[in-house]
Amino acid sequence: MIYIPGESWKKKAECATIPRISFFPVGRSSSKEALAACARCEVAEECLKYALENNITHGIWGGKTESQRKKMVA
């Protein structure tokens, strides 16, 4: 996780302890590890909000996959 000033929630993110590649599954690779980390993360809401506000289209953010986030903004 990259820390950006003004986004102190990232310091508390559960994903900081998980390999980054887990949050960007390719093809049929599993997203289970990433989704499990999000499920126990105390800042998942902030993460999801960040992804939606910044139109991030790739990866798992705030416990939501790319397709789940796409449906949220449609």
N, C-alpha and C positions, 0 to 999 in steps of 0.2 A: 504494500500500500504506500502510495506516495503522499507525503504530508504537504498540504498547501496551507499557508498562513490564513487564519480566519476559519478554518475547518477543523476545530479542535476535536470534533467527534471522531475523526479518523484515528486519533491516538488510542481510542477505546475499542476500535473495531476488532472483532474476533478473527477476521481474515488476515490480520497481521501475523498470525501463527501458522497459517496454511499456505502451501505453495501457490503462488499467484496463478500458475497455469490451471489450477483446479477451477478457477472462476471464469475461464475462457475455454470451455470444452469445444473440441473440434470433431465434426462428424458424429460418430456414435459414442464418443467418449462420455463417461459418466459425469454428471454434475452432483452426484450424491454427497460427496465430501463438502463441496461448497455450500450446498443447500442446508446441510446439517450445521455447518458453522454459522450460517445466517440465522438459523432457527434459535440458536442460543446466544446470539449477539445482542447486546444491550443498545446498540446504535443502528439497528437494521432500518428503522423508520427514517432516520436522517440520511442513511446511505441511499435508500430508495428515492427519497425526495431529491437528493443530489443528482442521481442518474436521470430522473424525469425532468428536472429543471435544466439540465445541461444536455438534454437530448442524446444521452449515451445509448448507443444502439447495440453494443457488443458486450458480452459477458453477463455474469450474474451479479446483480446489485440489490441489496436490501431483501434478499431471499426470493427475488423474482428473476426468471429467465428472460431472454430477449423477447420471446414471443408473448410472454405474460405482460411485460411492460408495454409492448406495442398495443395490446388489447386495451390497456388502461388509458392510453391517450387517444385511442380511436373514437 
